[in-house]
Amino acid sequence: MSVDNSAFHVVKAEEQVRARKELRVTVTLDQAPLTAARRAQVTGKLVVSCAKPYTVPNAAAYHWLYYLRGVLPEPK
């Protein structure tokens, strides 16, 4: 699992998921590097990918793409 915006962080970068099981991915938002203009809304992408299936020759790896939106409150 990886994110394309350094303001977001994935708690566990790798996780093994068994077939037909649910996995909850925790993504955090770092508030420190954000400028005032970017504080209102921060966007990014979370890419979840699996290893190339070893049971199917010449098969491609699978990828899932999730769009992230972090909304921070205005500083008081």
mmCIF file of the N, C-alpha and C atoms, coordinates in Angstrom:
data_MODEL
# 
_entry.id   MODEL 
# 
loop_
_atom_site.group_PDB 
_atom_site.id 
_atom_site.type_symbol 
_atom_site.label_atom_id 
_atom_site.label_alt_id 
_atom_site.label_comp_id 
_atom_site.label_asym_id 
_atom_site.label_entity_id 
_atom_site.label_seq_id 
_atom_site.pdbx_PDB_ins_code 
_atom_site.Cartn_x 
_atom_site.Cartn_y 
_atom_site.Cartn_z 
_atom_site.occupancy 
_atom_site.B_iso_or_equiv 
_atom_site.pdbx_formal_charge 
_atom_site.auth_seq_id 
_atom_site.auth_comp_id 
_atom_site.auth_asym_id 
_atom_site.auth_atom_id 
_atom_site.pdbx_PDB_model_num 
ATOM 1   N N  . MET A 1 1  ? 0.844   -1.163  0.000   1.00 0.00 ? 1  MET A N  1 
ATOM 2   C CA . MET A 1 1  ? 0.000   0.000   0.000   1.00 0.00 ? 1  MET A CA 1 
ATOM 3   C C  . MET A 1 1  ? 0.897   1.236   0.000   1.00 0.00 ? 1  MET A C  1 
ATOM 4   N N  . SER A 1 2  ? 0.509   2.210   -0.764  1.00 0.00 ? 2  SER A N  1 
ATOM 5   C CA . SER A 1 2  ? 1.295   3.439   -0.825  1.00 0.00 ? 2  SER A CA 1 
ATOM 6   C C  . SER A 1 2  ? 0.375   4.614   -1.126  1.00 0.00 ? 2  SER A C  1 
ATOM 7   N N  . VAL A 1 3  ? 0.838   5.812   -0.748  1.00 0.00 ? 3  VAL A N  1 
ATOM 8   C CA . VAL A 1 3  ? 0.105   7.044   -1.030  1.00 0.00 ? 3  VAL A CA 1 
ATOM 9   C C  . VAL A 1 3  ? 0.985   7.947   -1.882  1.00 0.00 ? 3  VAL A C  1 
ATOM 10  N N  . ASP A 1 4  ? 0.358   8.796   -2.695  1.00 0.00 ? 4  ASP A N  1 
ATOM 11  C CA . ASP A 1 4  ? 1.116   9.661   -3.586  1.00 0.00 ? 4  ASP A CA 1 
ATOM 12  C C  . ASP A 1 4  ? 1.337   11.060  -3.044  1.00 0.00 ? 4  ASP A C  1 
ATOM 13  N N  . ASN A 1 5  ? 0.772   11.384  -1.885  1.00 0.00 ? 5  ASN A N  1 
ATOM 14  C CA . ASN A 1 5  ? 0.920   12.703  -1.280  1.00 0.00 ? 5  ASN A CA 1 
ATOM 15  C C  . ASN A 1 5  ? 1.596   12.509  0.067   1.00 0.00 ? 5  ASN A C  1 
ATOM 16  N N  . SER A 1 6  ? 2.705   13.203  0.288   1.00 0.00 ? 6  SER A N  1 
ATOM 17  C CA . SER A 1 6  ? 3.479   13.021  1.524   1.00 0.00 ? 6  SER A CA 1 
ATOM 18  C C  . SER A 1 6  ? 2.743   13.499  2.771   1.00 0.00 ? 6  SER A C  1 
ATOM 19  N N  . ALA A 1 7  ? 1.631   14.176  2.619   1.00 0.00 ? 7  ALA A N  1 
ATOM 20  C CA . ALA A 1 7  ? 0.844   14.597  3.780   1.00 0.00 ? 7  ALA A CA 1 
ATOM 21  C C  . ALA A 1 7  ? 0.064   13.416  4.372   1.00 0.00 ? 7  ALA A C  1 
ATOM 22  N N  . PHE A 1 8  ? -0.163  12.377  3.576   1.00 0.00 ? 8  PHE A N  1 
ATOM 23  C CA . PHE A 1 8  ? -0.855  11.178  4.036   1.00 0.00 ? 8  PHE A CA 1 
ATOM 24  C C  . PHE A 1 8  ? 0.159   10.096  4.386   1.00 0.00 ? 8  PHE A C  1 
ATOM 25  N N  . HIS A 1 9  ? -0.181  9.269   5.378   1.00 0.00 ? 9  HIS A N  1 
ATOM 26  C CA . HIS A 1 9  ? 0.683   8.169   5.775   1.00 0.00 ? 9  HIS A CA 1 
ATOM 27  C C  . HIS A 1 9  ? -0.167  6.922   6.002   1.00 0.00 ? 9  HIS A C  1 
ATOM 28  N N  . VAL A 1 10 ? 0.318   5.789   5.519   1.00 0.00 ? 10 VAL A N  1 
ATOM 29  C CA . VAL A 1 10 ? -0.335  4.514   5.753   1.00 0.00 ? 10 VAL A CA 1 
ATOM 30  C C  . VAL A 1 10 ? 0.329   3.891   6.979   1.00 0.00 ? 10 VAL A C  1 
ATOM 31  N N  . VAL A 1 11 ? -0.490  3.467   7.957   1.00 0.00 ? 11 VAL A N  1 
ATOM 32  C CA . VAL A 1 11 ? 0.056   2.917   9.182   1.00 0.00 ? 11 VAL A CA 1 
ATOM 33  C C  . VAL A 1 11 ? 0.830   1.634   8.904   1.00 0.00 ? 11 VAL A C  1 
ATOM 34  N N  . LYS A 1 12 ? 0.264   0.718   8.120   1.00 0.00 ? 12 LYS A N  1 
ATOM 35  C CA . LYS A 1 12 ? 0.947   -0.524  7.737   1.00 0.00 ? 12 LYS A CA 1 
ATOM 36  C C  . LYS A 1 12 ? 1.109   -0.523  6.224   1.00 0.00 ? 12 LYS A C  1 
ATOM 37  N N  . ALA A 1 13 ? 2.348   -0.475  5.770   1.00 0.00 ? 13 ALA A N  1 
ATOM 38  C CA . ALA A 1 13 ? 2.592   -0.433  4.329   1.00 0.00 ? 13 ALA A CA 1 
ATOM 39  C C  . ALA A 1 13 ? 2.353   -1.783  3.668   1.00 0.00 ? 13 ALA A C  1 
ATOM 40  N N  . GLU A 1 14 ? 2.524   -2.864  4.424   1.00 0.00 ? 14 GLU A N  1 
ATOM 41  C CA . GLU A 1 14 ? 2.293   -4.201  3.882   1.00 0.00 ? 14 GLU A CA 1 
ATOM 42  C C  . GLU A 1 14 ? 1.403   -4.987  4.824   1.00 0.00 ? 14 GLU A C  1 
ATOM 43  N N  . GLU A 1 15 ? 0.497   -5.725  4.245   1.00 0.00 ? 15 GLU A N  1 
ATOM 44  C CA . GLU A 1 15 ? -0.429  -6.541  5.028   1.00 0.00 ? 15 GLU A CA 1 
ATOM 45  C C  . GLU A 1 15 ? -0.867  -7.711  4.164   1.00 0.00 ? 15 GLU A C  1 
ATOM 46  N N  . GLN A 1 16 ? -0.863  -8.878  4.737   1.00 0.00 ? 16 GLN A N  1 
ATOM 47  C CA . GLN A 1 16 ? -1.329  -10.047 4.002   1.00 0.00 ? 16 GLN A CA 1 
ATOM 48  C C  . GLN A 1 16 ? -2.819  -10.235 4.296   1.00 0.00 ? 16 GLN A C  1 
ATOM 49  N N  . VAL A 1 17 ? -3.604  -10.349 3.242   1.00 0.00 ? 17 VAL A N  1 
ATOM 50  C CA . VAL A 1 17 ? -5.053  -10.476 3.373   1.00 0.00 ? 17 VAL A CA 1 
ATOM 51  C C  . VAL A 1 17 ? -5.469  -11.832 2.828   1.00 0.00 ? 17 VAL A C  1 
ATOM 52  N N  . ARG A 1 18 ? -6.168  -12.555 3.638   1.00 0.00 ? 18 ARG A N  1 
ATOM 53  C CA . ARG A 1 18 ? -6.655  -13.871 3.205   1.00 0.00 ? 18 ARG A CA 1 
ATOM 54  C C  . ARG A 1 18 ? -7.865  -13.693 2.284   1.00 0.00 ? 18 ARG A C  1 
ATOM 55  N N  . ALA A 1 19 ? -8.128  -14.678 1.498   1.00 0.00 ? 19 ALA A N  1 
ATOM 56  C CA . ALA A 1 19 ? -9.253  -14.637 0.558   1.00 0.00 ? 19 ALA A CA 1 
ATOM 57  C C  . ALA A 1 19 ? -10.566 -14.423 1.302   1.00 0.00 ? 19 ALA A C  1 
ATOM 58  N N  . ARG A 1 20 ? -11.405 -13.568 0.741   1.00 0.00 ? 20 ARG A N  1 
ATOM 59  C CA . ARG A 1 20 ? -12.742 -13.276 1.251   1.00 0.00 ? 20 ARG A CA 1 
ATOM 60  C C  . ARG A 1 20 ? -12.748 -12.675 2.657   1.00 0.00 ? 20 ARG A C  1 
ATOM 61  N N  . LYS A 1 21 ? -11.669 -12.004 3.010   1.00 0.00 ? 21 LYS A N  1 
ATOM 62  C CA . LYS A 1 21 ? -11.579 -11.342 4.310   1.00 0.00 ? 21 LYS A CA 1 
ATOM 63  C C  . LYS A 1 21 ? -11.550 -9.836  4.108   1.00 0.00 ? 21 LYS A C  1 
ATOM 64  N N  . GLU A 1 22 ? -12.056 -9.127  5.083   1.00 0.00 ? 22 GLU A N  1 
ATOM 65  C CA . GLU A 1 22 ? -12.088 -7.667  5.046   1.00 0.00 ? 22 GLU A CA 1 
ATOM 66  C C  . GLU A 1 22 ? -10.820 -7.120  5.691   1.00 0.00 ? 22 GLU A C  1 
ATOM 67  N N  . LEU A 1 23 ? -10.315 -6.028  5.150   1.00 0.00 ? 23 LEU A N  1 
ATOM 68  C CA . LEU A 1 23 ? -9.147  -5.362  5.712   1.00 0.00 ? 23 LEU A CA 1 
ATOM 69  C C  . LEU A 1 23 ? -9.441  -3.880  5.819   1.00 0.00 ? 23 LEU A C  1 
ATOM 70  N N  . ARG A 1 24 ? -9.217  -3.344  6.989   1.00 0.00 ? 24 ARG A N  1 
ATOM 71  C CA . ARG A 1 24 ? -9.364  -1.897  7.185   1.00 0.00 ? 24 ARG A CA 1 
ATOM 72  C C  . ARG A 1 24 ? -7.975  -1.274  7.170   1.00 0.00 ? 24 ARG A C  1 
ATOM 73  N N  . VAL A 1 25 ? -7.810  -0.269  6.326   1.00 0.00 ? 25 VAL A N  1 
ATOM 74  C CA . VAL A 1 25 ? -6.522  0.400   6.165   1.00 0.00 ? 25 VAL A CA 1 
ATOM 75  C C  . VAL A 1 25 ? -6.605  1.748   6.861   1.00 0.00 ? 25 VAL A C  1 
ATOM 76  N N  . THR A 1 26 ? -5.661  1.990   7.767   1.00 0.00 ? 26 THR A N  1 
ATOM 77  C CA . THR A 1 26 ? -5.626  3.265   8.487   1.00 0.00 ? 26 THR A CA 1 
ATOM 78  C C  . THR A 1 26 ? -4.678  4.210   7.771   1.00 0.00 ? 26 THR A C  1 
ATOM 79  N N  . VAL A 1 27 ? -5.223  5.354   7.357   1.00 0.00 ? 27 VAL A N  1 
ATOM 80  C CA . VAL A 1 27 ? -4.434  6.391   6.696   1.00 0.00 ? 27 VAL A CA 1 
ATOM 81  C C  . VAL A 1 27 ? -4.530  7.638   7.568   1.00 0.00 ? 27 VAL A C  1 
ATOM 82  N N  . THR A 1 28 ? -3.371  8.225   7.899   1.00 0.00 ? 28 THR A N  1 
ATOM 83  C CA . THR A 1 28 ? -3.353  9.427   8.722   1.00 0.00 ? 28 THR A CA 1 
ATOM 84  C C  . THR A 1 28 ? -2.951  10.625  7.869   1.00 0.00 ? 28 THR A C  1 
ATOM 85  N N  . LEU A 1 29 ? -3.287  11.794  8.357   1.00 0.00 ? 29 LEU A N  1 
ATOM 86  C CA . LEU A 1 29 ? -2.976  13.039  7.658   1.00 0.00 ? 29 LEU A CA 1 
ATOM 87  C C  . LEU A 1 29 ? -2.063  13.873  8.543   1.00 0.00 ? 29 LEU A C  1 
ATOM 88  N N  . ASP A 1 30 ? -0.884  14.200  8.030   1.00 0.00 ? 30 ASP A N  1 
ATOM 89  C CA . ASP A 1 30 ? 0.085   15.019  8.746   1.00 0.00 ? 30 ASP A CA 1 
ATOM 90  C C  . ASP A 1 30 ? -0.237  16.485  8.492   1.00 0.00 ? 30 ASP A C  1 
ATOM 91  N N  . GLN A 1 31 ? -0.470  17.235  9.539   1.00 0.00 ? 31 GLN A N  1 
ATOM 92  C CA . GLN A 1 31 ? -0.882  18.623  9.390   1.00 0.00 ? 31 GLN A CA 1 
ATOM 93  C C  . GLN A 1 31 ? 0.293   19.589  9.290   1.00 0.00 ? 31 GLN A C  1 
ATOM 94  N N  . ALA A 1 32 ? 1.475   19.183  9.703   1.00 0.00 ? 32 ALA A N  1 
ATOM 95  C CA . ALA A 1 32 ? 2.614   20.101  9.802   1.00 0.00 ? 32 ALA A CA 1 
ATOM 96  C C  . ALA A 1 32 ? 3.045   20.735  8.478   1.00 0.00 ? 32 ALA A C  1 
ATOM 97  N N  . PRO A 1 33 ? 3.245   19.973  7.384   1.00 0.00 ? 33 PRO A N  1 
ATOM 98  C CA . PRO A 1 33 ? 3.808   20.594  6.178   1.00 0.00 ? 33 PRO A CA 1 
ATOM 99  C C  . PRO A 1 33 ? 2.805   21.376  5.336   1.00 0.00 ? 33 PRO A C  1 
ATOM 100 N N  . LEU A 1 34 ? 1.579   21.476  5.784   1.00 0.00 ? 34 LEU A N  1 
ATOM 101 C CA . LEU A 1 34 ? 0.559   22.117  4.957   1.00 0.00 ? 34 LEU A CA 1 
ATOM 102 C C  . LEU A 1 34 ? 0.574   23.626  5.124   1.00 0.00 ? 34 LEU A C  1 
ATOM 103 N N  . THR A 1 35 ? 0.522   24.321  4.010   1.00 0.00 ? 35 THR A N  1 
ATOM 104 C CA . THR A 1 35 ? 0.437   25.775  4.044   1.00 0.00 ? 35 THR A CA 1 
ATOM 105 C C  . THR A 1 35 ? -1.014  26.181  4.272   1.00 0.00 ? 35 THR A C  1 
ATOM 106 N N  . ALA A 1 36 ? -1.230  27.429  4.548   1.00 0.00 ? 36 ALA A N  1 
ATOM 107 C CA . ALA A 1 36 ? -2.581  27.913  4.806   1.00 0.00 ? 36 ALA A CA 1 
ATOM 108 C C  . ALA A 1 36 ? -3.502  27.683  3.615   1.00 0.00 ? 36 ALA A C  1 
ATOM 109 N N  . ALA A 1 37 ? -2.975  27.801  2.404   1.00 0.00 ? 37 ALA A N  1 
ATOM 110 C CA . ALA A 1 37 ? -3.790  27.621  1.201   1.00 0.00 ? 37 ALA A CA 1 
ATOM 111 C C  . ALA A 1 37 ? -4.218  26.165  1.028   1.00 0.00 ? 37 ALA A C  1 
ATOM 112 N N  . ARG A 1 38 ? -3.396  25.241  1.487   1.00 0.00 ? 38 ARG A N  1 
ATOM 113 C CA . ARG A 1 38 ? -3.704  23.823  1.309   1.00 0.00 ? 38 ARG A CA 1 
ATOM 114 C C  . ARG A 1 38 ? -4.416  23.215  2.505   1.00 0.00 ? 38 ARG A C  1 
ATOM 115 N N  . ARG A 1 39 ? -4.619  23.964  3.574   1.00 0.00 ? 39 ARG A N  1 
ATOM 116 C CA . ARG A 1 39 ? -5.224  23.414  4.778   1.00 0.00 ? 39 ARG A CA 1 
ATOM 117 C C  . ARG A 1 39 ? -6.695  23.062  4.592   1.00 0.00 ? 39 ARG A C  1 
ATOM 118 N N  . ALA A 1 40 ? -7.393  23.771  3.732   1.00 0.00 ? 40 ALA A N  1 
ATOM 119 C CA . ALA A 1 40 ? -8.830  23.546  3.588   1.00 0.00 ? 40 ALA A CA 1 
ATOM 120 C C  . ALA A 1 40 ? -9.130  22.141  3.063   1.00 0.00 ? 40 ALA A C  1 
ATOM 121 N N  . GLN A 1 41 ? -8.361  21.691  2.105   1.00 0.00 ? 41 GLN A N  1 
ATOM 122 C CA . GLN A 1 41 ? -8.611  20.363  1.541   1.00 0.00 ? 41 GLN A CA 1 
ATOM 123 C C  . GLN A 1 41 ? -7.319  19.808  0.943   1.00 0.00 ? 41 GLN A C  1 
ATOM 124 N N  . VAL A 1 42 ? -6.976  18.596  1.314   1.00 0.00 ? 42 VAL A N  1 
ATOM 125 C CA . VAL A 1 42 ? -5.788  17.928  0.810   1.00 0.00 ? 42 VAL A CA 1 
ATOM 126 C C  . VAL A 1 42 ? -6.253  16.645  0.122   1.00 0.00 ? 42 VAL A C  1 
ATOM 127 N N  . THR A 1 43 ? -5.747  16.383  -1.077  1.00 0.00 ? 43 THR A N  1 
ATOM 128 C CA . THR A 1 43 ? -6.155  15.183  -1.796  1.00 0.00 ? 43 THR A CA 1 
ATOM 129 C C  . THR A 1 43 ? -4.946  14.308  -2.104  1.00 0.00 ? 43 THR A C  1 
ATOM 130 N N  . GLY A 1 44 ? -5.219  13.057  -2.351  1.00 0.00 ? 44 GLY A N  1 
ATOM 131 C CA . GLY A 1 44 ? -4.166  12.116  -2.697  1.00 0.00 ? 44 GLY A CA 1 
ATOM 132 C C  . GLY A 1 44 ? -4.778  10.808  -3.156  1.00 0.00 ? 44 GLY A C  1 
ATOM 133 N N  . LYS A 1 45 ? -3.913  9.853   -3.440  1.00 0.00 ? 45 LYS A N  1 
ATOM 134 C CA . LYS A 1 45 ? -4.374  8.526   -3.880  1.00 0.00 ? 45 LYS A CA 1 
ATOM 135 C C  . LYS A 1 45 ? -3.707  7.464   -3.019  1.00 0.00 ? 45 LYS A C  1 
ATOM 136 N N  . LEU A 1 46 ? -4.480  6.471   -2.667  1.00 0.00 ? 46 LEU A N  1 
ATOM 137 C CA . LEU A 1 46 ? -3.984  5.291   -1.977  1.00 0.00 ? 46 LEU A CA 1 
ATOM 138 C C  . LEU A 1 46 ? -4.012  4.151   -2.985  1.00 0.00 ? 46 LEU A C  1 
ATOM 139 N N  . VAL A 1 47 ? -2.871  3.511   -3.205  1.00 0.00 ? 47 VAL A N  1 
ATOM 140 C CA . VAL A 1 47 ? -2.782  2.388   -4.134  1.00 0.00 ? 47 VAL A CA 1 
ATOM 141 C C  . VAL A 1 47 ? -2.560  1.126   -3.314  1.00 0.00 ? 47 VAL A C  1 
ATOM 142 N N  . VAL A 1 48 ? -3.472  0.191   -3.471  1.00 0.00 ? 48 VAL A N  1 
ATOM 143 C CA . VAL A 1 48 ? -3.354  -1.116  -2.835  1.00 0.00 ? 48 VAL A CA 1 
ATOM 144 C C  . VAL A 1 48 ? -3.076  -2.109  -3.947  1.00 0.00 ? 48 VAL A C  1 
ATOM 145 N N  . SER A 1 49 ? -1.992  -2.834  -3.805  1.00 0.00 ? 49 SER A N  1 
ATOM 146 C CA . SER A 1 49 ? -1.643  -3.778  -4.856  1.00 0.00 ? 49 SER A CA 1 
ATOM 147 C C  . SER A 1 49 ? -1.328  -5.137  -4.245  1.00 0.00 ? 49 SER A C  1 
ATOM 148 N N  . CYS A 1 50 ? -1.472  -6.141  -5.059  1.00 0.00 ? 50 CYS A N  1 
ATOM 149 C CA . CYS A 1 50 ? -1.131  -7.490  -4.601  1.00 0.00 ? 50 CYS A CA 1 
ATOM 150 C C  . CYS A 1 50 ? -0.003  -8.012  -5.463  1.00 0.00 ? 50 CYS A C  1 
ATOM 151 N N  . ALA A 1 51 ? 0.667   -8.970  -4.904  1.00 0.00 ? 51 ALA A N  1 
ATOM 152 C CA . ALA A 1 51 ? 1.770   -9.585  -5.639  1.00 0.00 ? 51 ALA A CA 1 
ATOM 153 C C  . ALA A 1 51 ? 1.221   -10.310 -6.863  1.00 0.00 ? 51 ALA A C  1 
ATOM 154 N N  . LYS A 1 52 ? 2.064   -10.526 -7.805  1.00 0.00 ? 52 LYS A N  1 
ATOM 155 C CA . LYS A 1 52 ? 1.673   -11.257 -9.006  1.00 0.00 ? 52 LYS A CA 1 
ATOM 156 C C  . LYS A 1 52 ? 1.203   -12.649 -8.592  1.00 0.00 ? 52 LYS A C  1 
ATOM 157 N N  . PRO A 1 53 ? 0.038   -13.061 -9.030  1.00 0.00 ? 53 PRO A N  1 
ATOM 158 C CA . PRO A 1 53 ? -0.460  -14.379 -8.644  1.00 0.00 ? 53 PRO A CA 1 
ATOM 159 C C  . PRO A 1 53 ? 0.441   -15.488 -9.171  1.00 0.00 ? 53 PRO A C  1 
ATOM 160 N N  . TYR A 1 54 ? 0.948   -16.294 -8.277  1.00 0.00 ? 54 TYR A N  1 
ATOM 161 C CA . TYR A 1 54 ? 1.891   -17.333 -8.683  1.00 0.00 ? 54 TYR A CA 1 
ATOM 162 C C  . TYR A 1 54 ? 1.194   -18.560 -9.257  1.00 0.00 ? 54 TYR A C  1 
ATOM 163 N N  . THR A 1 55 ? -0.122  -18.633 -9.094  1.00 0.00 ? 55 THR A N  1 
ATOM 164 C CA . THR A 1 55 ? -0.841  -19.798 -9.611  1.00 0.00 ? 55 THR A CA 1 
ATOM 165 C C  . THR A 1 55 ? -1.232  -19.648 -11.075 1.00 0.00 ? 55 THR A C  1 
ATOM 166 N N  . VAL A 1 56 ? -1.175  -18.428 -11.599 1.00 0.00 ? 56 VAL A N  1 
ATOM 167 C CA . VAL A 1 56 ? -1.577  -18.180 -12.988 1.00 0.00 ? 56 VAL A CA 1 
ATOM 168 C C  . VAL A 1 56 ? -0.364  -17.665 -13.754 1.00 0.00 ? 56 VAL A C  1 
ATOM 169 N N  . PRO A 1 57 ? 0.188   -18.444 -14.658 1.00 0.00 ? 57 PRO A N  1 
ATOM 170 C CA . PRO A 1 57 ? 1.351   -17.973 -15.418 1.00 0.00 ? 57 PRO A CA 1 
ATOM 171 C C  . PRO A 1 57 ? 0.992   -16.774 -16.297 1.00 0.00 ? 57 PRO A C  1 
ATOM 172 N N  . ASN A 1 58 ? 1.911   -15.847 -16.415 1.00 0.00 ? 58 ASN A N  1 
ATOM 173 C CA . ASN A 1 58 ? 1.770   -14.640 -17.253 1.00 0.00 ? 58 ASN A CA 1 
ATOM 174 C C  . ASN A 1 58 ? 0.626   -13.734 -16.816 1.00 0.00 ? 58 ASN A C  1 
ATOM 175 N N  . ALA A 1 59 ? 0.217   -13.821 -15.582 1.00 0.00 ? 59 ALA A N  1 
ATOM 176 C CA . ALA A 1 59 ? -0.852  -12.950 -15.089 1.00 0.00 ? 59 ALA A CA 1 
ATOM 177 C C  . ALA A 1 59 ? -0.242  -11.656 -14.549 1.00 0.00 ? 59 ALA A C  1 
ATOM 178 N N  . ALA A 1 60 ? -0.989  -10.602 -14.668 1.00 0.00 ? 60 ALA A N  1 
ATOM 179 C CA . ALA A 1 60 ? -0.533  -9.305  -14.159 1.00 0.00 ? 60 ALA A CA 1 
ATOM 180 C C  . ALA A 1 60 ? -0.915  -9.161  -12.688 1.00 0.00 ? 60 ALA A C  1 
ATOM 181 N N  . ALA A 1 61 ? -0.197  -8.293  -11.983 1.00 0.00 ? 61 ALA A N  1 
ATOM 182 C CA . ALA A 1 61 ? -0.541  -8.003  -10.597 1.00 0.00 ? 61 ALA A CA 1 
ATOM 183 C C  . ALA A 1 61 ? -1.804  -7.135  -10.571 1.00 0.00 ? 61 ALA A C  1 
ATOM 184 N N  . TYR A 1 62 ? -2.547  -7.213  -9.500  1.00 0.00 ? 62 TYR A N  1 
ATOM 185 C CA . TYR A 1 62 ? -3.783  -6.443  -9.369  1.00 0.00 ? 62 TYR A CA 1 
ATOM 186 C C  . TYR A 1 62 ? -3.534  -5.197  -8.536  1.00 0.00 ? 62 TYR A C  1 
ATOM 187 N N  . HIS A 1 63 ? -4.240  -4.108  -8.895  1.00 0.00 ? 63 HIS A N  1 
ATOM 188 C CA . HIS A 1 63 ? -4.117  -2.848  -8.172  1.00 0.00 ? 63 HIS A CA 1 
ATOM 189 C C  . HIS A 1 63 ? -5.509  -2.277  -7.930  1.00 0.00 ? 63 HIS A C  1 
ATOM 190 N N  . TRP A 1 64 ? -5.697  -1.680  -6.758  1.00 0.00 ? 64 TRP A N  1 
ATOM 191 C CA . TRP A 1 64 ? -6.928  -0.972  -6.431  1.00 0.00 ? 64 TRP A CA 1 
ATOM 192 C C  . TRP A 1 64 ? -6.532  0.447   -6.092  1.00 0.00 ? 64 TRP A C  1 
ATOM 193 N N  . LEU A 1 65 ? -7.270  1.415   -6.600  1.00 0.00 ? 65 LEU A N  1 
ATOM 194 C CA . LEU A 1 65 ? -6.962  2.825   -6.402  1.00 0.00 ? 65 LEU A CA 1 
ATOM 195 C C  . LEU A 1 65 ? -8.093  3.474   -5.613  1.00 0.00 ? 65 LEU A C  1 
ATOM 196 N N  . TYR A 1 66 ? -7.735  4.131   -4.521  1.00 0.00 ? 66 TYR A N  1 
ATOM 197 C CA . TYR A 1 66 ? -8.701  4.846   -3.684  1.00 0.00 ? 66 TYR A CA 1 
ATOM 198 C C  . TYR A 1 66 ? -8.297  6.308   -3.631  1.00 0.00 ? 66 TYR A C  1 
ATOM 199 N N  . TYR A 1 67 ? -9.263  7.182   -3.784  1.00 0.00 ? 67 TYR A N  1 
ATOM 200 C CA . TYR A 1 67 ? -8.996  8.611   -3.720  1.00 0.00 ? 67 TYR A CA 1 
ATOM 201 C C  . TYR A 1 67 ? -9.197  9.095   -2.295  1.00 0.00 ? 67 TYR A C  1 
ATOM 202 N N  . LEU A 1 68 ? -8.236  9.874   -1.813  1.00 0.00 ? 68 LEU A N  1 
ATOM 203 C CA . LEU A 1 68 ? -8.256  10.378  -0.443  1.00 0.00 ? 68 LEU A CA 1 
ATOM 204 C C  . LEU A 1 68 ? -8.549  11.869  -0.439  1.00 0.00 ? 68 LEU A C  1 
ATOM 205 N N  . ARG A 1 69 ? -9.271  12.294  0.572   1.00 0.00 ? 69 ARG A N  1 
ATOM 206 C CA . ARG A 1 69 ? -9.507  13.722  0.776   1.00 0.00 ? 69 ARG A CA 1 
ATOM 207 C C  . ARG A 1 69 ? -9.422  13.989  2.270   1.00 0.00 ? 69 ARG A C  1 
ATOM 208 N N  . GLY A 1 70 ? -8.464  14.803  2.639   1.00 0.00 ? 70 GLY A N  1 
ATOM 209 C CA . GLY A 1 70 ? -8.312  15.188  4.038   1.00 0.00 ? 70 GLY A CA 1 
ATOM 210 C C  . GLY A 1 70 ? -8.798  16.611  4.212   1.00 0.00 ? 70 GLY A C  1 
ATOM 211 N N  . VAL A 1 71 ? -9.701  16.816  5.115   1.00 0.00 ? 71 VAL A N  1 
ATOM 212 C CA . VAL A 1 71 ? -10.233 18.149  5.368   1.00 0.00 ? 71 VAL A CA 1 
ATOM 213 C C  . VAL A 1 71 ? -9.819  18.548  6.777   1.00 0.00 ? 71 VAL A C  1 
ATOM 214 N N  . LEU A 1 72 ? -9.106  19.645  6.884   1.00 0.00 ? 72 LEU A N  1 
ATOM 215 C CA . LEU A 1 72 ? -8.636  20.120  8.178   1.00 0.00 ? 72 LEU A CA 1 
ATOM 216 C C  . LEU A 1 72 ? -9.422  21.362  8.591   1.00 0.00 ? 72 LEU A C  1 
ATOM 217 N N  . PRO A 1 73 ? -9.700  21.503  9.869   1.00 0.00 ? 73 PRO A N  1 
ATOM 218 C CA . PRO A 1 73 ? -10.374 22.717  10.324  1.00 0.00 ? 73 PRO A CA 1 
ATOM 219 C C  . PRO A 1 73 ? -9.443  23.912  10.234  1.00 0.00 ? 73 PRO A C  1 
ATOM 220 N N  . GLU A 1 74 ? -10.018 25.055  10.080  1.00 0.00 ? 74 GLU A N  1 
ATOM 221 C CA . GLU A 1 74 ? -9.234  26.294  10.052  1.00 0.00 ? 74 GLU A CA 1 
ATOM 222 C C  . GLU A 1 74 ? -8.643  26.535  11.437  1.00 0.00 ? 74 GLU A C  1 
ATOM 223 N N  . PRO A 1 75 ? -7.389  27.017  11.489  1.00 0.00 ? 75 PRO A N  1 
ATOM 224 C CA . PRO A 1 75 ? -6.804  27.293  12.812  1.00 0.00 ? 75 PRO A CA 1 
ATOM 225 C C  . PRO A 1 75 ? -7.539  28.430  13.506  1.00 0.00 ? 75 PRO A C  1 
ATOM 226 N N  . LYS A 1 76 ? -7.622  28.310  14.821  1.00 0.00 ? 76 LYS A N  1 
ATOM 227 C CA . LYS A 1 76 ? -8.361  29.337  15.596  1.00 0.00 ? 76 LYS A CA 1 
ATOM 228 C C  . LYS A 1 76 ? -7.464  30.466  16.015  1.00 0.00 ? 76 LYS A C  1 
# 
